[in-house]
């Protein structure tokens, strides 16, 4: 059974940083695309970043380019999201997900974690 467990969220001031982690189990981690999504209250869940199987390929939403960095450690079955220069608009629950192929489309991601809350105060 696939399990994805996020951690690292919290309350930070605008301009601050966090490192989100997602530990995976029950899958051959290196065989999958991994993505991060976020959902703010009253809004749709939206794509944040994705990373290819080897970690060489990445993609980001325009709203986070230059501030967020996705990475993975296949030996630890973990994907990370370094979030810098945080803004109040970044406040959301952040989810990691397993993807069947490299895309920003939520429909291609079939296993999800429970999420970690990031709150940015102004």
NULUMDO-181012 format. One record per atom (N, C-alpha, C): residue in one letter; y, x negated, z. Coordinates in steps of 0.02 Angstrom, whole numbers, plus 50000, padded with zeros to 5 digits. Layout:
// residues N
AYXZ/...
// end
This chain:
// residues 122
X499404995850000/X500005000050000/X500624995650000/X501064997049953/X501684993149947/X502154994850005/X502424989650035/X502914990550088/X503504985850076/X504104988650078/X504724984850071/X505144986150133/X505344980850168/X505714981650230/X506354977650226/X506914981250226/X507574978050223/X507824976350293/X508244971350296/X508574969550358/X509214965750342/X509624964750393/X510224960750385/X510874964650380/X510834971150378/X511444975150375/X511824974950441/X512424977850440/X512824977950501/X513524980250488/X513944979450539/X514654981250535/X515054974750528/X515454974350475/X515864968450464/X516564970550444/X517034966050454/X517724967350432/X517784965750358/X518274968850327/X518404967350256/X518504959850247/X518204957250194/X518234950150181/X517634946350209/X517244949650250/X516674946450282/X516064946050236/X515534943250264/X514914942150226/X514304944250266/X513784945750230/X513124947150259/X512594944550211/X512004943350238/X511424941650196/X510884946850210/X510754950950160/X510234955950165/X509574952950142/X509034954850175/X508364952550157/X507914958550146/X507414957650105/X506914962750093/X506244959350089/X505824960550140/X505164957650143/X504654962450113/X504264959950066/X503784964150030/X503074962450051/X502644967550051/X501934966650063/X501544971750024/X500904970350013/X500474975049977/X500554974849902/X500854969449876/X500934968749804/X500934961349787/X500794959849723/X500864952949699/X501594951949682/X501964949449731/X502694949549729/X502964946249667/X502684940549648/X502964936749592/X502864940249525/X502474945549525/X502354949249463/X502844954749448/X503334955649492/X503784961349485/X504514959449484/X504884963349446/X505614963449451/X505794966349519/X506334963849548/X506584966649611/X507314968449603/X507504973949633/X508194976149628/X508484978349695/X509134978349697/X509504981149754/X509934986949728/X509924992349765/X510334998149752/X510714999949815/X511215004249810/X511565006549869/X511765013849861/X511835017049917/X512035024149917/X512535025349973/X513135027349952/X513655029149999/X513605036550014/X513885038750070/X513855045950088/X514145050350033/X513775055350012/X514015059949962/X513995057549891/X513715051549880/X513685048649813/X512975047349792/X512895046449726/X512235044849698/X512045037649717/X511395036449719/X511165029649729/X511325025649665/X511625019849674/X511845015949616/X511555008949616/X511485006349556/X511224999549546/X511724994449573/X511464989249605/X511884983649628/X511694977149593/X511044975349595/X510834969049565/X510084969249552/X509864965149505/X509154964449490/X508994957149477/X508364955349487/X508154948449476/X507474948449443/X507384943949395/X506754943449360/X506214940249402/X505614940049374/X505024937949412/X505084930749438/X505354926349398/X505414919349419/X506064917849455/X506524922649454/X507174921549484/X507694918649437/X507494917249375/X507954914149327/X508444919049296/X508254925349295/X508664930549263/X508934935249316/X509584936549314/X509894941049361/X510394945649324/X510534951249354/X511034955849328/X511384959149386/X512024960849375/X512434963649428/X512844969549402/X512974974249446/X513464979349431/X514154976149426/X514574978849383/X515244975949374/X515624975649440/X515514980649482/X515894981149544/X515744975649594/X515184972049584/X514994966849633/X514954959949603/X515054959349538/X515014952849505/X515514947949537/X515264941949549/X515684936749579/X515714937149655/X515454942549684/X515474943149758/X514764943349787/X514294946149751/X513604946849774/X513154942149735/X512634939649769/X512144935349736/X511444937449757/X511024938849707/X510334940649720/X509894934449711/X509394933649753/X508924928049746/X508254930349773/X507744926349760/X507074928049785/X506694921749803/X506234922449849/X505774917149869/X505074919949861/X504744918349806/X504084921249792/X503564918949843/X503644913049871/X503174910549921/X503204914749985/X503794917649998/X503884921750058/X503874929250041/X503794930949978/X503794937949957/X504424941549982/X504984938249973/X505624940849998/X506164940349945/X506564945549941/X507164945549898/X507774946149943/X508304942749923/X508904942449963/X509504945149924/X510004947349960/X510644949149929/X511184946249975/X511514941049951/X512084938249986/X512704942149965/X513034945250014/X513614949349999/X514224946250030/X514694944249989/X515304940950012/X515924945049994/X516484943250024/X517124946550010/X517044954150012/X516744956550065/X516584963650069/X517214967850073/X517164973750043/X517704978550042/X517464985050074/X517934989150099/X517714995650127/X517304999750078/X517444999150013/X517065002949963/X516335000549957/X516174994949987/X515474992549987/X515064995850041/X515374999850084/X515015003350137/X514495007950107/X513865007050127/X513315010950099/X512665008850134/X512145012750121/X511465010550138/X511205006650077/X510965000650090/X510714996250037/X509954996350037/X509674997549977/X508954998149969/X508694992749922/X508114989949937/X507784985749887/X507234989949855/X507044987949794/X506554991749757/X506164987249710/X505554989249695/X505124985749648/X505194988949579/X505304984749529/X505414987249462/X504844985549415/X504714990049368/X504194988949317/X504454984349262/X505104984549248/X505404980249198/X506134979149216/X506444974349182/X507114972249200/X507624977249173/X507924980949218/X508384986149198/X508824988049256/X509394991249240/X509824993949293/X509655001249308/X509195004049270/X509015011049278/X508585012249339/X508805016649381/X508435018149442/X507735020749428/X507645024049371/X507005027249354/X506435022149347/X506605015849333/X506095010749323/X505845007649387/X506135009549443/X505955006649508/X505525011649545/X504925009649564/X504445014549588/X504265013849662/X504485008749695/X504365008049767/X505015005949800/X505165009249856/X505815008349889/X505725006849963/X506195002949990/X506215001950061/X506585007650096/X506655007050161/X506985012350200/X507735011550202/X507975005650182/X508695004450179/X508965001050241/X509534997650231/X509894994550286/X510634996250278/X510954998250332/X511635000750330/X512124994850330/X512594994950283/X513154990250282/X513794994350290/X514184992750341/X514804996150353/X515364990950354/X515874992050312/X516424987350307/X517054990850332/X517354988050384/X517964990850411/X518584987550381/X519114991450375/X519724988750344/X520184985650395/
// end
